[in-house]
C-alpha cells in the first residue's frame, strides 16, 4: 500500500473514532449507570486516536520524504 493510501486509511479510522466518541458522549447522559462503561470506551478510543495520530505522522514523514531511512521505506502498512 502506498503512503498516501496508508494516510487516507488512518484518517478514515480517526474520523470513525471521533464519531464513536461523539455517540458515547450523547449516550452517557441518557442511560442510567452507563457512565463507567462509556468512560472506559472513551479512554480506549482516546488511546487508539493517539496511536493513530502518531502512525499518521510517521506515514506522512517517511512515506513522502525521498531522504527517508532505508529501513522505514521497507515498512509495510
N, C-alpha and C positions, 0 to 999 in steps of 0.2 A: 504494500500500500504506500503510495507516495505521501510525502509530508503534508501536502495541502489536504488530502483526504483524511489523514490522521487528525489534523487540527479540526477539520469540519466535524468529524465524528465526536471528538472530545467536546466541542462546543454544543453539539446536539445533546449529549448526555448532561452537560452543565445546565442547559435550558430545561431539560426534563427534571433535573434535581430541583431547580427553582420552582417549577410547577408543583412538585410534590410538597415542598416546604410550604408553599402558599396554601395548599389544601390542608396541610396539617394545622397551620395556624387558624384557619377557619373552623376546622373540626374540633379543636381542643376547647373552644368556647361553647360548643353546642352539645357535647356528650359528657355526661356525668362520669367522673372517675377515669377519664381518659388522659388526664394530664401527664401521668408518669409514662404511659406508653408512647404518647405523642412526643414527649420530651426526649425519650430515648431515640425515636426515629429522627427527630430534628438534629440531635447530636451526631448520629451516624451519617446522615446526609451532609452535615457540615464537614465531617472528616473526609467524606468522599469528594466533596467540592474542592477542598484544599488540595487533595492528591491530584485531582483532575486539572486544577489550575497550574500546579507545578508541572504536570505532564504536558500540558498545552504549551507552557513557556519553553520547555525543553524541545518539544517538537518544532516550535517556531524557530528557536535558536539554532538547533543543529540540523534541521531539515532544509533550511533555506540558505545557510551560510556555506560558501564554497571553501571556507577555511576550517570547516568543522573537522574535529579529530577523526581519524580513520575508524577508530572503534565506535564512534557514535554513528557513522554512516552505515555501519553494518547492523545497527539496531533495527529490528523489525517490529512493526506495530500490529 
